[in-house]
């Protein structure tokens, strides 16, 4: 009753508005970019290992390919870290998701290790940690998740929103 | 002094919905006693007039604010809110 009265009054005089803003500019967060970046890291490690096990190691082709794989591995490890930092810093709230801090710290460490080394084990741990982060993220959105192998190499098990 | 304001946006869901009205009080007796959990309306130089919940009152008296949703704009982006920016405390929520 009172609200209807105020709505009618608002149409005539227009009350001042108080904005209950969500995040700006877009509020669009999605961990899939970080997940794909982590997968790319492992893929590059696999390509590096395959190249290393080949016979032609002193050719220009070898060095060219190895250089490219290492560069892409570097870029995507950093990209994964960046994307996680954005979601962690802009989306999660410390008091509501206290366990995320430790997980994000672990992801940062693993991302750095993937840049510093060619350890596939570190790459797999990075993928797993970011999957864990994705599961928590989708849970906060009330979206169920499912696990499935990525439909491309390396076909690791990933967490996907079950939309 | 009392004012009526209309809420726009989603950051205070589910308690405060887009289109609800609030009555705010700006009398010093209300603003001196602000505490965590109170809902306030304040002016922000970048975002205009905002309504948010007080997370806590900092030691220097500034307010750390947030919405009630995980993706709400809050003091991490807005910064601490100085008391002189507070337009009033919500004393009546009309939904």
gemmi code that builds the backbone of each chain (N, CA, C; Angstrom):
import gemmi

chains = {
    "A": [
        ("UNK", (0.830, -1.206, 0.000), (0.000, 0.000, 0.000), (0.871, 1.265, 0.000)),
        ("UNK", (1.793, 1.316, 0.974), (2.686, 2.489, 1.047), (3.590, 2.525, -0.174)),
        ("UNK", (4.063, 1.327, -0.574), (4.939, 1.296, -1.734), (4.206, 1.762, -2.987)),
        ("UNK", (2.966, 1.321, -3.127), (2.189, 1.739, -4.306), (1.990, 3.252, -4.315)),
        ("UNK", (1.788, 3.784, -3.124), (1.640, 5.237, -3.006), (2.928, 5.954, -3.422)),
        ("UNK", (4.047, 5.404, -2.943), (5.335, 6.010, -3.271), (5.644, 5.873, -4.759)),
        ("UNK", (5.264, 4.731, -5.334), (5.497, 4.537, -6.771), (4.712, 5.568, -7.583)),
        ("UNK", (3.486, 5.815, -7.160), (2.672, 6.815, -7.862), (3.302, 8.201, -7.708)),
        ("UNK", (3.765, 8.464, -6.505), (4.410, 9.753, -6.242), (5.711, 9.885, -7.029)),
        ("UNK", (6.422, 8.750, -7.111), (7.697, 8.734, -7.838), (7.490, 9.069, -9.312)),
        ("UNK", (6.383, 8.556, -9.858), (6.094, 8.841, -11.278), (5.821, 10.328, -11.494)),
        ("UNK", (5.315, 10.969, -10.470), (4.985, 12.393, -10.614), (6.175, 13.295, -10.295)),
        ("UNK", (6.855, 12.993, -9.188), (7.917, 13.913, -8.765), (9.327, 13.349, -8.976)),
        ("UNK", (9.435, 12.007, -9.039), (10.739, 11.390, -9.257), (11.650, 11.494, -8.046)),
        ("UNK", (11.644, 10.471, -7.207), (12.537, 10.468, -6.048), (13.991, 10.313, -6.484)),
        ("UNK", (14.857, 10.813, -5.659), (16.288, 10.587, -5.894), (16.556, 9.087, -5.812)),
        ("UNK", (17.537, 8.617, -6.574), (17.813, 7.184, -6.591), (19.114, 6.867, -5.865)),
        ("UNK", (19.095, 5.783, -5.127), (20.302, 5.249, -4.491), (20.659, 3.977, -5.225)),
        ("UNK", (21.864, 3.925, -5.768), (22.212, 2.804, -6.632), (22.873, 1.675, -5.853)),
        ("UNK", (22.323, 0.491, -6.043), (22.899, -0.717, -5.443), (23.716, -1.412, -6.529)),
        ("UNK", (24.893, -0.812, -6.818), (25.708, -1.301, -7.929), (26.335, -2.643, -7.666)),
        ("UNK", (26.377, -3.462, -8.705), (27.264, -4.611, -8.696), (28.568, -4.182, -9.347)),
        ("UNK", (29.468, -5.150, -9.527), (30.798, -4.784, -9.995), (30.739, -4.069, -11.340)),
        ("UNK", (31.668, -3.172, -11.524), (31.736, -2.369, -12.732), (33.066, -2.667, -13.402)),
        ("UNK", (33.171, -2.792, -14.701), (32.155, -2.417, -15.646), (31.155, -3.517, -16.025)),
        ("UNK", (31.529, -4.804, -15.899), (30.627, -5.777, -16.509), (30.140, -6.850, -15.541)),
        ("UNK", (30.906, -7.147, -14.504), (30.497, -8.202, -13.589), (30.567, -9.586, -14.192)),
        ("UNK", (31.249, -9.722, -15.318), (31.348, -11.032, -15.962), (32.639, -11.703, -15.492)),
        ("UNK", (32.473, -12.789, -14.770), (33.622, -13.558, -14.311), (33.439, -14.999, -14.739)),
        ("UNK", (34.520, -15.608, -15.163), (34.446, -16.993, -15.613), (35.852, -17.588, -15.523)),
        ("UNK", (35.991, -18.682, -14.787), (37.332, -19.271, -14.644), (37.790, -20.074, -15.851)),
        ("UNK", (36.944, -20.190, -16.871), (37.308, -21.050, -18.008), (38.556, -20.552, -18.720)),
        ("UNK", (38.753, -19.237, -18.744), (39.951, -18.705, -19.403), (41.210, -19.213, -18.701)),
        ("UNK", (41.177, -19.217, -17.380), (42.327, -19.710, -16.615), (42.506, -21.211, -16.813)),
        ("UNK", (41.389, -21.922, -16.893), (41.472, -23.376, -17.086), (42.114, -23.708, -18.432)),
        ("UNK", (41.701, -22.990, -19.462), (42.258, -23.244, -20.795), (43.740, -22.857, -20.830)),
        ("UNK", (44.070, -21.786, -20.144), (45.481, -21.360, -20.094), (46.326, -22.441, -19.414)),
        ("UNK", (45.795, -23.014, -18.326), (46.542, -24.065, -17.618), (46.697, -25.309, -18.501)),
        ("UNK", (45.636, -25.636, -19.225), (45.732, -26.771, -20.161), (46.798, -26.507, -21.216)),
        ("UNK", (46.854, -25.288, -21.684), (47.843, -24.918, -22.704), (49.259, -25.103, -22.174)),
        ("UNK", (49.431, -24.779, -20.901), (50.752, -24.950, -20.279), (51.183, -26.419, -20.377)),
        ("UNK", (50.273, -27.320, -20.016), (50.604, -28.751, -20.064), (50.835, -29.191, -21.501)),
        ("UNK", (50.037, -28.662, -22.407), (50.209, -29.010, -23.824), (51.591, -28.604, -24.324)),
        ("UNK", (52.021, -27.429, -23.930), (53.339, -26.967, -24.348), (54.442, -27.841, -23.745)),
        ("UNK", (54.244, -28.252, -22.497), (55.225, -29.141, -21.858), (55.316, -30.458, -22.613)),
        ("UNK", (54.160, -30.950, -23.056), (54.148, -32.211, -23.821), (54.868, -32.041, -25.160)),
        ("UNK", (54.606, -30.926, -25.812), (55.266, -30.678, -27.107), (56.772, -30.511, -26.914)),
        ("UNK", (57.158, -29.866, -25.824), (58.586, -29.705, -25.540), (59.244, -31.069, -25.321)),
        ("UNK", (58.546, -31.926, -24.560), (59.099, -33.251, -24.272), (59.207, -34.080, -25.547)),
        ("UNK", (58.190, -33.968, -26.409), (58.201, -34.729, -27.661), (59.339, -34.251, -28.560)),
        ("UNK", (59.531, -32.956, -28.572), (60.601, -32.393, -29.397), (61.963, -32.837, -28.874)),
        ("UNK", (62.076, -32.854, -27.570), (63.347, -33.212, -26.948), (63.688, -34.674, -27.183)),
        ("UNK", (62.655, -35.498, -27.286), (62.915, -36.929, -27.488), (63.190, -37.261, -28.954)),
        ("UNK", (63.067, -36.279, -29.817), (63.349, -36.491, -31.232), (64.846, -36.536, -31.489)),
        ("UNK", (65.200, -36.699, -32.735), (66.623, -36.881, -33.065), (67.311, -35.572, -33.441)),
        ("UNK", (66.599, -34.672, -34.083), (67.244, -33.453, -34.580), (67.211, -32.366, -33.505)),
        ("UNK", (68.304, -32.262, -32.765), (68.324, -31.327, -31.644), (69.191, -30.106, -31.878)),
        ("UNK", (69.927, -30.098, -32.914), (70.810, -28.949, -33.108), (70.420, -28.145, -34.341)),
        ("UNK", (69.257, -28.439, -34.860), (68.826, -27.738, -36.066), (68.113, -26.437, -35.710)),
        ("UNK", (68.022, -25.585, -36.684), (67.287, -24.338, -36.498), (65.827, -24.605, -36.223)),
        ("UNK", (65.274, -25.618, -36.883), (63.870, -25.979, -36.670), (63.618, -26.349, -35.212)),
        ("UNK", (64.559, -27.137, -34.668), (64.406, -27.568, -33.268), (64.365, -26.348, -32.350)),
        ("UNK", (65.339, -25.488, -32.499), (65.423, -24.330, -31.599), (64.244, -23.384, -31.797)),
        ("UNK", (63.834, -23.256, -33.040), (62.691, -22.383, -33.320), (61.426, -22.910, -32.626)),
        ("UNK", (61.198, -24.217, -32.778), (59.995, -24.800, -32.166), (60.076, -24.749, -30.646)),
        ("UNK", (61.237, -25.117, -30.117), (61.385, -25.120, -28.668), (61.172, -23.711, -28.099)),
        ("UNK", (61.736, -22.739, -28.792), (61.573, -21.343, -28.340), (60.097, -20.952, -28.311)),
        ("UNK", (59.375, -21.343, -29.328), (57.945, -21.009, -29.397), (57.162, -21.699, -28.288)),
        ("UNK", (57.462, -22.967, -28.053), (56.732, -23.692, -27.004), (56.986, -23.061, -25.629)),
        ("UNK", (58.238, -22.736, -25.391), (58.582, -22.145, -24.091), (57.883, -20.794, -23.923)),
        ("UNK", (57.877, -20.016, -24.982), (57.242, -18.695, -24.916), (55.753, -18.810, -24.618)),
        ("UNK", (55.102, -19.727, -25.327), (53.654, -19.907, -25.111), (53.390, -20.450, -23.702)),
        ("UNK", (54.249, -21.340, -23.235), (54.102, -21.860, -21.868), (54.203, -20.712, -20.861)),
        ("UNK", (55.182, -19.859, -21.063), (55.361, -18.690, -20.181), (54.103, -17.812, -20.181)),
        ("UNK", (53.660, -17.497, -21.370), (52.518, -16.582, -21.509), (51.267, -17.142, -20.845)),
        ("UNK", (51.026, -18.422, -21.058), (49.778, -18.979, -20.543), (49.833, -19.262, -19.047)),
        ("UNK", (51.004, -19.551, -18.531), (51.117, -19.695, -17.069), (50.814, -18.344, -16.413)),
        ("UNK", (51.337, -17.297, -17.008), (51.078, -15.963, -16.462), (49.615, -15.566, -16.659)),
        ("UNK", (49.076, -15.946, -17.806), (47.663, -15.637, -18.072), (46.755, -16.334, -17.055)),
        ("UNK", (47.063, -17.572, -16.748), (46.260, -18.308, -15.756), (46.315, -17.595, -14.409)),
        ("UNK", (47.515, -17.184, -14.017), (47.659, -16.466, -12.751), (46.859, -15.165, -12.770)),
        ("UNK", (46.954, -14.457, -13.873), (46.257, -13.167, -14.001), (44.739, -13.345, -13.867)),
        ("UNK", (44.220, -14.320, -14.591), (42.762, -14.523, -14.580), (42.269, -14.917, -13.185)),
        ("UNK", (43.026, -15.736, -12.512), (42.636, -16.145, -11.152), (42.693, -14.945, -10.206)),
        ("UNK", (43.740, -14.133, -10.359), (43.858, -12.948, -9.491), (42.666, -12.018, -9.663)),
        ("UNK", (42.204, -11.858, -10.887), (41.068, -10.966, -11.154), (39.813, -11.470, -10.426)),
        ("UNK", (39.525, -12.748, -10.590), (38.317, -13.296, -9.950), (38.450, -13.246, -8.435)),
        ("UNK", (39.636, -13.592, -7.975), (39.866, -13.590, -6.519), (39.734, -12.176, -5.945)),
        ("UNK", (40.354, -11.211, -6.620), (40.381, -9.844, -6.087), (39.066, -9.106, -6.240)),
        ("UNK", (38.379, -9.346, -7.344), (37.181, -8.554, -7.636), (35.879, -9.264, -7.295)),
        ("UNK", (35.931, -10.570, -7.172), (34.684, -11.312, -6.991), (34.541, -11.927, -5.602)),
        ("UNK", (35.545, -12.674, -5.198), (35.416, -13.369, -3.918), (35.537, -12.409, -2.748)),
        ("UNK", (34.833, -12.736, -1.690), (34.925, -11.964, -0.461), (35.593, -12.828, 0.600)),
        ("UNK", (36.553, -12.241, 1.274), (37.379, -13.005, 2.206), (36.555, -13.677, 3.305)),
        ("UNK", (35.602, -12.921, 3.846), (34.865, -13.481, 4.976), (33.926, -14.611, 4.560)),
        ("UNK", (33.506, -14.575, 3.283), (32.552, -15.597, 2.837), (33.242, -16.812, 2.231)),
        ("UNK", (34.454, -16.646, 1.777), (35.166, -17.741, 1.131), (36.602, -17.796, 1.663)),
        ("UNK", (36.771, -18.067, 2.949), (38.109, -17.978, 3.546), (39.106, -18.973, 2.972)),
        ("UNK", (38.625, -20.108, 2.463), (39.564, -21.118, 1.974), (40.158, -20.780, 0.616)),
        ("UNK", (39.537, -19.833, -0.069), (40.007, -19.500, -1.413), (41.395, -18.867, -1.366)),
        ("UNK", (41.697, -18.125, -0.316), (42.996, -17.451, -0.234), (44.154, -18.442, -0.375)),
        ("UNK", (44.082, -19.520, 0.382), (45.159, -20.517, 0.334), (45.243, -21.163, -1.045)),
        ("UNK", (44.070, -21.417, -1.624), (44.049, -22.041, -2.950), (44.661, -21.104, -3.994)),
        ("UNK", (44.308, -19.839, -3.923), (44.856, -18.872, -4.884), (46.375, -18.762, -4.706)),
        ("UNK", (46.820, -18.764, -3.461), (48.272, -18.705, -3.220), (48.964, -19.907, -3.864)),
        ("UNK", (48.326, -21.072, -3.718), (48.909, -22.293, -4.313), (48.941, -22.177, -5.836)),
        ("UNK", (47.880, -21.613, -6.402), (47.849, -21.447, -7.866), (48.959, -20.504, -8.319)),
        ("UNK", (49.177, -19.432, -7.557), (50.259, -18.496, -7.917), (51.612, -19.196, -7.903)),
        ("UNK", (51.824, -20.011, -6.861), (53.098, -20.727, -6.745), (53.267, -21.731, -7.884)),
        ("UNK", (52.192, -22.451, -8.182), (52.266, -23.453, -9.247), (52.472, -22.793, -10.606)),
        ("UNK", (51.796, -21.649, -10.801), (51.968, -20.921, -12.066), (53.416, -20.502, -12.257)),
        ("UNK", (54.016, -20.047, -11.190), (55.428, -19.639, -11.267), (56.329, -20.840, -11.539)),
        ("UNK", (56.013, -21.952, -10.896), (56.829, -23.150, -11.105), (56.739, -23.616, -12.553)),
        ("UNK", (55.554, -23.474, -13.136), (55.372, -23.866, -14.540), (56.158, -22.951, -15.478)),
        ("UNK", (56.373, -21.721, -15.046), (57.201, -20.830, -15.868), (58.681, -21.177, -15.702)),
        ("UNK", (59.052, -21.488, -14.477), (60.475, -21.715, -14.180), (60.983, -23.056, -14.690)),
        ("UNK", (60.085, -24.022, -14.794), (60.518, -25.381, -15.132), (59.674, -25.949, -16.275)),
        ("UNK", (60.045, -27.145, -16.680), (59.249, -27.878, -17.684), (58.580, -29.073, -17.023)),
        ("UNK", (58.355, -28.973, -15.732), (57.795, -30.088, -14.964), (56.329, -30.309, -15.292)),
        ("UNK", (56.055, -31.446, -15.942), (54.657, -31.756, -16.265), (53.845, -31.959, -15.001)),
        ("UNK", (54.506, -32.463, -13.975), (53.808, -32.669, -12.704), (53.273, -31.337, -12.172)),
        ("UNK", (54.103, -30.305, -12.298), (53.656, -28.976, -11.852), (52.488, -28.495, -12.705)),
        ("UNK", (52.558, -28.791, -14.008), (51.470, -28.407, -14.901), (50.170, -29.088, -14.528)),
        ("UNK", (50.271, -30.373, -14.213), (49.064, -31.119, -13.822), (48.499, -30.579, -12.504)),
        ("UNK", (49.390, -30.222, -11.601), (48.930, -29.655, -10.320), (48.253, -28.307, -10.551)),
        ("UNK", (48.783, -27.542, -11.500), (48.172, -26.241, -11.814), (46.759, -26.432, -12.356)),
        ("UNK", (46.613, -27.366, -13.277), (45.283, -27.645, -13.834), (44.322, -28.077, -12.726)),
        ("UNK", (44.798, -28.963, -11.859), (43.936, -29.477, -10.784), (43.530, -28.363, -9.827)),
        ("UNK", (44.477, -27.498, -9.482), (44.178, -26.412, -8.538), (43.185, -25.420, -9.147)),
        ("UNK", (43.347, -25.129, -10.429), (42.423, -24.187, -11.069), (41.051, -24.835, -11.257)),
        ("UNK", (41.026, -26.131, -11.483), (39.729, -26.838, -11.500), (39.036, -26.724, -10.153)),
        ("UNK", (39.818, -26.858, -9.103), (39.258, -26.734, -7.750), (38.684, -25.325, -7.546)),
        ("UNK", (39.427, -24.345, -8.014), (38.970, -22.948, -7.932), (37.669, -22.769, -8.731)),
        ("UNK", (37.621, -23.361, -9.916), (36.427, -23.246, -10.767), (35.209, -23.863, -10.082)),
        ("UNK", (35.430, -25.001, -9.431), (34.305, -25.666, -8.744), (33.749, -24.767, -7.641)),
        ("UNK", (34.654, -24.126, -6.892), (34.202, -23.223, -5.825), (33.476, -22.024, -6.434)),
        ("UNK", (34.047, -21.496, -7.504), (33.430, -20.332, -8.161), (32.003, -20.642, -8.602)),
        ("UNK", (31.823, -21.770, -9.289), (30.479, -22.074, -9.796), (29.516, -22.381, -8.665)),
        ("UNK", (30.048, -22.918, -7.583), (29.204, -23.169, -6.419), (28.643, -21.857, -5.880)),
        ("UNK", (29.464, -20.809, -5.876), (28.978, -19.509, -5.385), (27.893, -18.948, -6.289)),
        ("UNK", (27.891, -19.384, -7.540), (26.866, -18.926, -8.488), (25.621, -19.812, -8.453)),
        ("UNK", (25.681, -20.868, -7.654), (24.562, -21.798, -7.623), (24.483, -22.639, -8.876)),
        ("UNK", (25.622, -22.791, -9.562), (25.647, -23.574, -10.802), (26.328, -24.910, -10.530)),
        ("UNK", (25.663, -26.003, -10.882), (26.265, -27.322, -10.709), (27.423, -27.487, -11.676)),
        ("UNK", (28.353, -28.344, -11.294), (29.485, -28.599, -12.179), (29.563, -30.077, -12.517)),
        ("UNK", (30.265, -30.360, -13.573), (30.505, -31.757, -13.949), (31.972, -31.891, -14.349)),
        ("UNK", (32.473, -33.089, -14.282), (33.848, -33.346, -14.691), (33.845, -34.103, -16.004)),
        ("UNK", (34.683, -33.665, -16.900), (34.801, -34.342, -18.196), (36.188, -34.079, -18.748)),
        ("UNK", (36.652, -34.973, -19.576), (37.962, -34.757, -20.182), (37.870, -33.708, -21.274)),
        ("UNK", (38.869, -32.862, -21.327), (38.903, -31.827, -22.367), (38.897, -32.503, -23.735)),
        ("UNK", (38.146, -31.964, -24.687), (38.031, -32.609, -26.000), (39.216, -32.317, -26.925)),
        ("UNK", (40.347, -32.004, -26.351), (41.566, -31.755, -27.136), (42.760, -32.055, -26.247)),
        ("UNK", (43.887, -32.262, -26.891), (45.093, -32.588, -26.127), (45.573, -31.362, -25.347)),
        ("UNK", (46.012, -31.584, -24.120), (45.999, -32.842, -23.379), (44.614, -33.049, -22.774)),
        ("UNK", (44.037, -34.157, -23.030), (42.633, -34.367, -22.642), (42.538, -34.687, -21.152)),
        ("UNK", (42.894, -33.698, -20.350), (42.836, -33.855, -18.897), (41.418, -33.656, -18.405)),
        ("UNK", (41.165, -34.203, -17.229), (39.844, -34.027, -16.641), (39.673, -32.579, -16.184)),
        ("UNK", (38.550, -31.971, -16.584), (38.291, -30.574, -16.269), (36.936, -30.430, -15.573)),
        ("UNK", (36.791, -29.329, -14.857), (35.508, -28.995, -14.222), (34.773, -28.021, -15.137)),
        ("UNK", (33.576, -28.381, -15.526), (32.761, -27.524, -16.386), (31.439, -27.178, -15.701)),
        ("UNK", (30.903, -25.983, -15.939), (29.551, -25.701, -15.433), (28.540, -26.571, -16.169)),
        ("UNK", (27.642, -27.166, -15.403), (26.620, -28.033, -15.995), (25.372, -27.194, -16.235)),
        ("UNK", (25.350, -26.458, -17.316), (24.274, -25.488, -17.570), (23.080, -26.133, -18.270)),
    ],
    "B": [
        ("UNK", (16.739, 15.114, 9.655), (16.048, 15.278, 8.383), (15.854, 13.916, 7.705)),
        ("UNK", (14.679, 13.714, 7.170), (14.376, 12.439, 6.520), (14.260, 12.635, 5.004)),
        ("UNK", (14.678, 11.634, 4.281), (14.537, 11.675, 2.813), (14.030, 10.317, 2.330)),
        ("UNK", (13.337, 10.336, 1.232), (12.901, 9.087, 0.598), (13.718, 8.889, -0.671)),
        ("UNK", (14.275, 7.712, -0.828), (15.029, 7.390, -2.043), (14.536, 6.074, -2.634)),
        ("UNK", (14.695, 5.963, -3.926), (14.314, 4.734, -4.631), (15.583, 3.951, -4.970)),
        ("UNK", (15.532, 2.639, -4.771), (16.709, 1.802, -5.027), (16.720, 1.326, -6.475)),
        ("UNK", (17.899, 1.435, -7.087), (18.079, 0.830, -8.413), (19.278, -0.106, -8.333)),
        ("UNK", (19.222, -1.222, -9.021), (20.346, -2.153, -9.021), (20.079, -3.373, -8.174)),
        ("UNK", (21.029, -4.299, -8.246), (20.813, -5.636, -7.669), (21.764, -5.980, -6.527)),
        ("UNK", (22.673, -5.082, -6.173), (23.761, -5.517, -5.288), (23.315, -5.768, -3.863)),
        ("UNK", (22.104, -5.316, -3.507), (21.639, -5.513, -2.130), (20.591, -6.620, -2.043)),
        ("UNK", (20.462, -7.390, -3.115), (19.544, -8.530, -3.077), (20.024, -9.549, -2.047)),
        ("UNK", (19.172, -10.293, -1.407), (17.727, -10.333, -1.625), (16.953, -9.343, -0.746)),
        ("UNK", (17.644, -8.714, 0.213), (16.915, -7.852, 1.151), (16.314, -6.631, 0.450)),
        ("UNK", (17.129, -5.952, -0.322), (16.691, -4.725, -0.977), (16.608, -4.977, -2.478)),
        ("UNK", (15.429, -4.826, -3.006), (15.233, -5.128, -4.428), (15.132, -3.845, -5.238)),
        ("UNK", (15.483, -4.000, -6.482), (15.348, -2.902, -7.427), (13.908, -2.387, -7.388)),
        ("UNK", (13.745, -1.074, -7.171), (12.398, -0.503, -7.123), (11.849, -0.301, -5.725)),
        ("UNK", (12.523, -0.867, -4.726), (12.109, -0.619, -3.341), (12.396, 0.847, -2.980)),
        ("UNK", (11.801, 1.281, -1.890), (12.076, 2.633, -1.383), (12.680, 2.529, 0.008)),
        ("UNK", (13.495, 3.518, 0.349), (14.035, 3.586, 1.710), (13.865, 5.006, 2.235)),
        ("UNK", (13.673, 5.084, 3.523), (13.695, 6.385, 4.194), (15.009, 6.463, 4.944)),
        ("UNK", (15.756, 7.527, 4.714), (17.040, 7.668, 5.405), (16.982, 8.858, 6.347)),
        ("UNK", (17.715, 8.706, 7.433), (17.804, 9.785, 8.422), (19.219, 10.323, 8.427)),
        ("UNK", (19.325, 11.637, 8.366), (20.645, 12.261, 8.307), (20.999, 12.999, 9.596)),
        ("UNK", (20.152, 12.875, 10.596), (20.417, 13.586, 11.840), (21.692, 13.042, 12.485)),
        ("UNK", (22.494, 13.912, 13.088), (23.751, 13.475, 13.710), (23.562, 12.336, 14.705)),
        ("UNK", (22.421, 12.303, 15.364), (22.207, 11.254, 16.355), (22.243, 9.865, 15.707)),
        ("UNK", (21.852, 9.777, 14.430), (21.916, 8.507, 13.715), (23.329, 8.243, 13.182)),
        ("UNK", (23.941, 9.286, 12.652), (25.221, 9.087, 11.974), (26.373, 8.867, 12.951)),
        ("UNK", (26.221, 9.349, 14.164), (27.285, 9.155, 15.160), (27.360, 7.710, 15.640)),
        ("UNK", (26.255, 7.003, 15.499), (26.190, 5.648, 16.072), (26.223, 4.563, 15.000)),
        ("UNK", (26.751, 4.858, 13.856), (26.773, 3.849, 12.791), (27.627, 2.656, 13.202)),
        ("UNK", (27.160, 1.474, 12.811), (27.877, 0.252, 13.190), (27.732, -0.789, 12.081)),
        ("UNK", (28.502, -1.847, 12.205), (28.445, -2.942, 11.214), (27.020, -3.466, 11.117)),
        ("UNK", (26.573, -3.662, 9.888), (25.225, -4.172, 9.668), (24.244, -3.084, 9.281)),
        ("UNK", (24.553, -1.831, 9.657), (23.671, -0.731, 9.257), (23.749, -0.538, 7.740)),
        ("UNK", (22.655, -0.090, 7.168), (22.638, 0.211, 5.729), (22.619, 1.724, 5.575)),
        ("UNK", (23.539, 2.216, 4.747), (23.672, 3.668, 4.598), (23.623, 4.074, 3.128)),
        ("UNK", (23.253, 5.299, 2.921), (23.315, 5.912, 1.590), (24.400, 6.966, 1.650)),
        ("UNK", (25.275, 6.950, 0.640), (26.380, 7.898, 0.643), (26.701, 8.334, -0.783)),
        ("UNK", (27.407, 9.433, -0.870), (27.815, 9.926, -2.177), (29.226, 9.467, -2.494)),
        ("UNK", (29.443, 9.055, -3.744), (30.785, 8.640, -4.162), (31.134, 9.420, -5.427)),
        ("UNK", (32.349, 9.926, -5.466), (32.710, 10.834, -6.570), (32.673, 10.151, -7.938)),
        ("UNK", (32.891, 8.842, -7.958), (32.881, 8.149, -9.252), (31.546, 7.483, -9.552)),
        ("UNK", (30.860, 7.025, -8.514), (29.679, 6.195, -8.737), (28.359, 6.843, -8.351)),
        ("UNK", (28.410, 8.070, -7.834), (27.166, 8.756, -7.489), (26.633, 8.329, -6.135)),
        ("UNK", (25.311, 8.357, -6.025), (24.670, 8.024, -4.751), (24.481, 6.517, -4.650)),
        ("UNK", (25.066, 5.927, -3.630), (25.047, 4.475, -3.485), (24.397, 4.068, -2.167)),
        ("UNK", (23.850, 2.879, -2.152), (23.339, 2.295, -0.911), (24.125, 1.018, -0.658)),
        ("UNK", (24.683, 0.905, 0.542), (25.490, -0.270, 0.876), (25.354, -0.586, 2.360)),
        ("UNK", (25.771, -1.800, 2.685), (25.781, -2.223, 4.088), (27.167, -1.969, 4.674)),
        ("UNK", (27.216, -1.555, 5.932), (28.505, -1.337, 6.594), (29.067, -2.696, 7.033)),
        ("UNK", (30.238, -3.020, 6.500), (30.926, -4.241, 6.931), (31.539, -4.035, 8.305)),
        ("UNK", (32.212, -2.879, 8.445), (32.808, -2.527, 9.733), (33.167, -1.056, 9.709)),
        ("UNK", (33.360, -0.524, 10.891), (33.816, 0.865, 11.016), (35.311, 0.820, 11.301)),
        ("UNK", (36.100, 1.428, 10.436), (37.552, 1.388, 10.595), (37.975, 2.217, 11.806)),
        ("UNK", (39.216, 2.010, 12.226), (39.712, 2.712, 13.412), (39.686, 4.229, 13.236)),
        ("UNK", (39.866, 4.666, 11.985), (39.854, 6.117, 11.744), (38.428, 6.659, 11.560)),
        ("UNK", (37.434, 5.813, 11.737), (36.049, 6.270, 11.635), (35.428, 6.104, 10.269)),
        ("UNK", (36.259, 5.815, 9.254), (35.704, 5.597, 7.919), (34.935, 4.270, 7.873)),
        ("UNK", (34.036, 4.201, 6.904), (33.194, 3.017, 6.801), (33.692, 2.083, 5.703)),
        ("UNK", (33.748, 0.803, 6.014), (34.057, -0.218, 5.013), (32.713, -0.839, 4.642)),
        ("UNK", (32.359, -0.720, 3.369), (31.008, -1.095, 2.961), (31.018, -2.218, 1.929)),
        ("UNK", (29.869, -2.861, 1.800), (29.718, -3.901, 0.782), (28.250, -4.052, 0.446)),
        ("UNK", (27.991, -4.782, -0.615), (26.621, -5.163, -0.916), (26.348, -6.490, -0.248)),
        ("UNK", (25.277, -7.120, -0.616), (24.965, -8.408, -0.006), (25.166, -9.545, -0.991)),
        ("UNK", (25.673, -9.232, -2.160), (25.971, -10.280, -3.141), (27.463, -10.360, -3.356)),
        ("UNK", (27.907, -11.541, -3.804), (29.345, -11.746, -3.969), (29.955, -10.797, -5.002)),
        ("UNK", (29.169, -10.411, -6.005), (29.739, -9.556, -7.049), (29.392, -8.083, -6.848)),
        ("UNK", (29.022, -7.732, -5.637), (28.679, -6.338, -5.371), (29.909, -5.451, -5.403)),
        ("UNK", (29.676, -4.251, -5.829), (30.715, -3.237, -5.729), (30.902, -2.950, -4.245)),
        ("UNK", (32.152, -2.953, -3.766), (32.353, -2.745, -2.332), (33.580, -1.885, -2.079)),
        ("UNK", (33.996, -1.811, -0.831), (35.070, -0.903, -0.462), (36.417, -1.272, -1.066)),
        ("UNK", (36.552, -2.507, -1.567), (37.802, -2.826, -2.260), (37.923, -1.962, -3.514)),
        ("UNK", (36.792, -1.639, -4.126), (36.801, -0.794, -5.324), (36.454, 0.650, -4.958)),
        ("UNK", (35.546, 0.803, -4.016), (35.072, 2.150, -3.660), (36.039, 2.868, -2.736)),
        ("UNK", (36.813, 2.089, -1.969), (37.631, 2.679, -0.924), (36.796, 2.879, 0.329)),
        ("UNK", (37.463, 3.238, 1.441), (36.715, 3.526, 2.668), (35.830, 4.749, 2.446)),
        ("UNK", (34.681, 4.762, 3.106), (33.745, 5.874, 2.933), (33.854, 6.806, 4.144)),
        ("UNK", (34.199, 8.049, 3.879), (34.308, 9.026, 4.968), (32.914, 9.381, 5.476)),
        ("UNK", (32.844, 9.671, 6.754), (31.540, 9.965, 7.363), (30.853, 11.162, 6.717)),
        ("UNK", (31.656, 12.142, 6.280), (31.024, 13.332, 5.698), (30.412, 13.058, 4.320)),
        ("UNK", (30.640, 11.854, 3.783), (30.008, 11.469, 2.508), (28.683, 10.744, 2.727)),
        ("UNK", (28.412, 10.391, 3.981), (27.196, 9.639, 4.277), (25.997, 10.579, 4.262)),
        ("UNK", (25.038, 10.213, 3.426), (23.834, 11.038, 3.302), (22.809, 10.666, 4.362)),
        ("UNK", (22.865, 9.448, 4.832), (21.911, 9.050, 5.864), (21.916, 7.558, 6.106)),
        ("UNK", (21.327, 7.195, 7.203), (21.174, 5.783, 7.556), (19.747, 5.344, 7.218)),
        ("UNK", (19.639, 4.166, 6.663), (18.305, 3.651, 6.328), (17.570, 3.303, 7.625)),
        ("UNK", (16.433, 3.929, 7.822), (15.645, 3.643, 9.029), (14.310, 2.979, 8.679)),
        ("UNK", (13.981, 2.961, 7.403), (12.724, 2.323, 6.999), (12.877, 1.810, 5.569)),
        ("UNK", (12.613, 0.544, 5.425), (12.691, -0.088, 4.109), (11.266, -0.393, 3.651)),
        ("UNK", (10.877, 0.202, 2.548), (9.510, 0.025, 2.053), (9.559, -0.846, 0.800)),
        ("UNK", (9.023, -2.049, 0.935), (9.136, -2.987, -0.192), (7.784, -3.420, -0.693)),
    ],
}
model = gemmi.Model(1)
for chain_id, residues in chains.items():
    chain = gemmi.Chain(chain_id)
    for i, (resn, *xyz) in enumerate(residues, 1):
        res = gemmi.Residue()
        res.name, res.seqid = resn, gemmi.SeqId(i, " ")
        for name, pos in zip(("N", "CA", "C"), xyz):
            atom = gemmi.Atom()
            atom.name, atom.element = name, gemmi.Element(name[0])
            atom.pos, atom.b_iso = gemmi.Position(*pos), 0.0
            res.add_atom(atom)
        chain.add_residue(res)
    model.add_chain(chain)
structure = gemmi.Structure()
structure.add_model(model)
structure.setup_entities()
